[in-house]
């Protein structure tokens, strides 16, 4: 009896000890100390600021941290995720609402570990899993550039995250699983441009954040690196096998596209890719050339073709109505004799990537949302297109899409056009 009691007591003590140790481990995992505030630096090296400006452009910082109509880098842009809506934060050097009190070590910790100066965890929508691959020099240059800019007082907006992801310390367990990687070691057998392109793609550019599929808890599927993903309702196409496709990319085409040009055979970037390409256009052309060299070296693990093994059943299409809609709404810019075809080299729609794609989603999104005017060459708004969400009803949009798809891929009509259009309308409500 006493022996049994002692064994039971010992077992419960062991269980309690394991539980206590587990609790202590969890607390340590979910807690990070704050880093002391500093006085904002006031003197900077001009050469470092120039380098830092390029790093910030390469990292697409303004793309997420500047809302439409808002102050540069003052945050407030809503980022819709499967787990709720986040609002980007103020990364100007304002002491109260920005990063004005952050030291270089605090900034580097945020970039490499996703931990704010006060110790709270940042959500992985901030791509620290990629920024941790950046060099120390680039992070230091970015810090100097950000701290040298004008301070904007812009308090953070309240996030609307769903339970349990509204409990920030739980991100520590996500980090335990997925936060890894270091700055890449150059591959001796590859060119300097190739190595630079890999660094830009995997580090500051964080391309896999959009162009790789995500798992159920929002982490990139490393086994499907750059094989396509989705962002803000758009399909981010695969970046592997770009030279192996039915409509392959040349180096010249890809460089132009990355720099927001209108490219014959593929069109121009739209949706979330548009501001990214505009950032790349502000950098030396050698950066886009390096990215193109790296991406064109990546072969797809699968045979890349847009011809499915079995053509899906398509919906009845009213091509006559589609032709009339094209003539009235689109031909002025995209018709064979349209002046815009000469002025800015605008391609025929049938050759664009959106109409060549297996899914109609990106084409429909472009028609619904248009292409906002952006600064181009002096005196030019750059390529632009009006939004047709209010002027085309669902039947008209479907007829137009079916007609143009028939021009582009007569052997592969799009299936489920109506349901895709309905889904897109619901997403914008």
Secondary structure by P-SEA (a helix, b strand, c coil): caaaaaaaaaaaaaaaaaaaaaaaaaaaaabbbbcccccccccccaaaaaaaaaaaaaacccccccccccccccccbbbbcccbbbbbbbcccccccccccccaaaaaaaacccccccccccccccaaaaaaaccaaaaaaaaaaaaaccccccccccccccccccccccaaaaaacccccccccccccccaaaaaaaaaaacccccccccbbbccccccccccccccccccccccccccccccccccccaaaaaaaaacccccccccccccaaaaaaaaaaccaaaaaaaaaaaaabbbcccccccccccccccccaaaaaaaaaaccccccccccccccccccccccccccccccccaaaaaaaaaccccccccccccccbbbbbccccccaaaaaaaaaaaaaaccccccccaaaaaaaaaaaaac
